[in-house]
Amino acid sequence: MYIKELSMENFRGFSTKTTIEFQKGINVLIGANNSGKTTIIKALELLFSSDVCKSLKIEDFNHNIAIDNIKDAPPKIIISAKLIEEDSEDKYSNDLIMVASWLTKIDKPYEAEITYEFSLPEKEYVNYKSEMNQIESHDIDMFWKEIETDFLRKYTYKVFVGNPEYRISIDNDSIRKFDFQFLNAIRDVERDLFTGKNALLKEVIDFFIDYEIKIDQSIKVDEKKKLIQEKKKAFSSESQKLIESLQKRMCSGKKEMLKYVEETGADFDNMKPTFDGKILDTELYSALKLVVENETGIKLPATRNGLGYNNLIYISLLLAKMQKNSSVEYLGSNSKVFSILAFEEPEAHLHPNMQYKLLKFLEKNRTHEVRQIFITTHSPNITAAVNLNSIIVLSKKNSLITVSYPGRVFSDSGEDMKSKKYIERFLDVTKADMFFANNIIFVEGLAEQMLLPSFAEAEKLSLIDNHISIINVNGRYFEYFLKLFDTKNNKYAISKKVVCITDLDPVMKLKKNTDENSTDENSSWKSCFPFMLDIDKSKYEYRKSSNKLTSLYQERNDEDIIRVYTQKQGSTFEYELILENYSCEDIITQSVSNSIEIKKIMNLIKEDMSQKELEELIKIIRKGEFKELASQYSNMGNDEPFVKAKHIVAARYLKSIKKGEIAQELATVISNNIEKEVGERFSFNVPSYIKEALKWICH
């Protein structure tokens, strides 16, 4: 059995009824601050913890209720959970026995339900409506203030099981079979960790003492009890020697210490005080202190550890406690059947590698100590450590919380499974950041990833303030990631604005030889410069773009949350950069191989240049295949000499760079000169397609 669904209505950030679906094992809740992660944990605690206070405060209500509605009926909070049978569960399992009175479906898989309700008793309704209708203000806070002052103390909570319509009260014995352990984000591990007198460590020691006997399957239960009792008697016998030693040391002092007894009358009826005692093994737990021993044998108190290390020790002890709680031999009928670990921000104080190791440890030990784990996190490291099915994304827009399930976006079809496996394989820390950002920009290479922050700064836009992440998909793998955000076609998708910045990448290939005697095969497509398109249709086939993504998202409307932006005239980002900055010599950086030649060409380009001036420009290019191509282009086509010159210098630049190296240099140049953007020295234009993308995603 496992918790399949949790529904909340009017609880904190959840106004209308919202249902969150869980899976067996680990469930990782991610999202921005105040998106509802902690609220989900609190709701589970109200349902499944027998120790927590179940009365709520005024701030636990969702306050987005219309005045007319709040006048008409007192607000109430409803939380419910659905539990469902696991495939591998025995026919008459302990789980089924535990929730027998909770069942709402008895066919396989069986389903059970538990409901928490915090409400004003019906007998108070008349008084409530009378008081509310006397408030003439249109300020909603006045109504909530009245509820808090005069009615909240009259609210009661009830927990029902089975069909909530029948309002069957829960049997307290059944809820005590759930072991709900909650580690909140602000943890004081020292309080429960370092000495045996503290609650957690004392419980764990008491369970694991004489553990070799307790786990020995060859020994019968009665025999185990006998062996443990013998050990206790042996301990008491040995400890009695300590008591006798103390008695001897106190022999003389005791007489002096108690000499006033007779004088004060405390020896009434021949009663005389003395000292006696015995030491039980359980009493000595408080003498034990948790220390850390290094490889040289030096022992240091655990208080000397870092916070992260002590958190890990605390977690391991908590899991040991949960193991103790589930032991039928140790606790008998008081043992727990269903264990739940709720964990807020496990990344606190932990190095990224330790975060990853902790998640893998929890996943490995889940089947032994913990039935279901719920984690809230802001850590991409933790998100990257689990599979997509474990991730639940919470988003909040206009006070409305939406829930998304990345793993459920993909069907079992071949193409979908290919996309899912690709994302899980490459869901490293950088790409996991896309789940935490408000909006996302996908790029296909390192150059765009490095330069976009500088471009945004040049346009007076802030990616940081708008919580926008740039994700480099390392190629044209956009379609794999876009499935996660396609809310038009999938109800599980994540609702975020997404921009894809990609290249046109024009291509050409030789036409098939029509000569029947020829043995030439049809050639493959290869990349080409934009100015080569249609330059020789008799010999070649051309495609303006080899990127299918550019045609899939051509139509745009205000409701779109996915948009694709690509070059206006060029082929790649670097080509378009020069095309729109054909006279900006500052972006011809150190690593550009033909920098002197390119700068000379830039100096000759002007809007009213003639064909003769274009030919003079081409003479600057050193001899080779590119010069022949540029010369051919200059004498063909309908483009003006000015347009041809821009394409030639852009193509020359593209042939002269290493993309990763040039990106770093350009980012430095642009960032250092942003304030001089309108000056004579540095006049730079952000490529128009990138400018449009940045404006849309930021606004």
Order of alpha helices (4+ residues) and beta strands (2+ residues): beta-beta-beta-alpha-alpha-beta-alpha-beta-beta-alpha-alpha-beta-beta-alpha-beta-alpha-alpha-alpha-alpha-alpha-alpha-beta-beta-alpha-alpha-beta-alpha-beta-alpha-beta-beta-alpha-alpha-beta-alpha-beta-alpha-beta-beta-beta-beta-alpha-beta-alpha-alpha-alpha-alpha-alpha-alpha-alpha
